[in-house]
Amino acid sequence: MIRKSLYIAAAVLLLCQCDTLKSDCEALREREAAIARETPGDYFIGRRYRIPYTRFWGYLRRPGESWRYSKLVLMDERQCLTPDRGIEPPTEGAVFGRDNNVEYIIKGSYTGTNAYDPSTNQVLPVFRPTAFEVRNAKPGYLFVPSEDYDPGYVTLRPSIMPTAQQCAQYR
């Protein structure tokens, strides 16, 4: 009886994953088509990804380029402060990081250097912004619609996006 219940549970889980993969692939196909229509230019699209006590800013990509190829970056604020810059936790009255998941048009360039984020044990590229403009205050998901944001961990990475081969079966 227990063995039969385990088989049924596994089958249900597998079917649920297929439905999730199918809906993720359909949504990604629509979004990739919209990204392909973006105006080319000398700017970046940035998505703020806030995890308390980390030093990275979020993900950057070029216009017309998939989020799959975006980079998690640290910001060099010597020329321009990032939006929502304020007092950081654990200081009383902290107001830093309220712009999680806001999408920006960002001018600037990569410095060509990397820096270490000790909270996540990652070496990340450094980007020096010169201007920020809010593109979308509520853009929705970053990599896939079924993603789970957990403010305690770096949970969102381009690798959670299904591959073209996985999505090919749903065309």
N, C-alpha and C positions, 0 to 999 in steps of 0.2 A: 504494500500500500504506500509506504513512504517513497519507494523507488518510483512508482507511478506518478506520485505527486511532484517529485523532483523533475521528471521528464516533462510534465505538463507546464511546470513553472519555467523551465528552460525554453520550451517552445514559445510560450507567451512572451518571455523576455526577448527572444530572437525576433519575433514578429513586431514587437514594439520598436526595436532598434531599426528594422527595415522601414517602418513608417516614418521614424524620425529622420533617417538617412534620406529617404525620398523627399520629405518636405524641406530638409536642409538644402538638398541639391537643387530643388526647384527655386527656392528663395535665392540661393547663390547665383544661379543662372540669370535671374532677373537683375540682381545687383551688379553682377559682372558686366551685363549689357549697359547699365547706366554708367558704370565707371568707364567703359570704353568710349562713351560719348563726352567725357569731360574735356574741357578746353585745355590743350597743352600749354605749358608755360614754365617760367622759372619760379616755381613755388612748390610747396609740399602740402599734402593733406595730412593733418595730424589728429589723432584721437587720444584724448587724455585718458590714461589708465592709472588710477590712483589706488595704491595699496599703502596703508599707514606704515610709517617708519622706513620706507624705501626711498631711494634717491632717484630712481628713473622717473621720467616724465610721462611717457606713453609711446605710442606707435606712430611712425611716419612712413608715408609712401609718396611716390611721384603721382601726378595726375595721370589717369589712364592706366595705372598699374594696380593690380589686384592687392587686396590686403594680405594675401598669401605671401607676398614678397616684402611686406613692411618690416621695419626694424624698430625694436624697442630701444629707446635712446635716453641718454642723460642730456640735460640742457645746460649750456654755458650761458649764464645770464649777464655777462659783462656788458653787452650792448643793449639788451632788451630783457626786462623781467617777464617771466611767464604770467599768463592771466591767473587771477585768483591767488596771487602771491600774498602771503600774509604771515601771521604768527603761526608757527608750527607746533603741533603737539610735542611733548606733554605740557607745554606752557599753558597756563590758565588763559582762557579767552582765545584759544587757537581758532583760526578761521581758514586755514590752508587746505586746499584740495576739494572744495565744494564743486568743482567743475568736472568730476569724474564722468567719462563717456561723452563729453562735449567734443564736437568735431570742429577743427579750425583749418583755415587757410593760413599757412605759415611761410613767411619769407625768411631766408637765411641760407646757411650752408653747413655741411659737415666740416668739422675742424681737421679731420684726418687723424685724430687721436682717439684713443679709447680710455675709459676710466672704470674703476672698480666700484661696484655697489655692494658693500659688505653685508647688507641686510638680505640680499638674494644670492650672494656669492657668484655674481656674474660680471664679466668684463663687457662693457657696452660702448657703442660708438657715441661720440659727443657731437651735438648739434648746436650751432650758435645762431639763435633766432634774431631777426631784426624787426619783425612785425607779426602780430597775430590778428586774425579777424574770425569771429565766430561764423562758421559755415552752417552748422546745424546743432541746436541745443539739445535735441532729443533724436539722435540718429538711429537708435535701436541697437541691434547686435553688432559686435565687432567682427567676429570670424564666422560663426554659424548661429542660426536662430536658437538652437537648442543648448547653447553654451551656458555654463553656470559661473557667475561672478562670485568669488569668495574674497572679501576684503582682507582675509588673513593670509592668503597665499597668492603667488603668481600662478593663476590658473588659466589665463587666456593667452594662447600662443597660436601663431599661424598654423602650426602642425595639427590643430584640432579640425581644420577644414578638410572635408572629404576630398580625395583625389579625383582627377578627371576620369580615371578608370572606374572608380566607385560610382560616380554620377552618370556615366555613360549608359548604364542599364535603365535609367529613368527618362530618356529622351523620347 
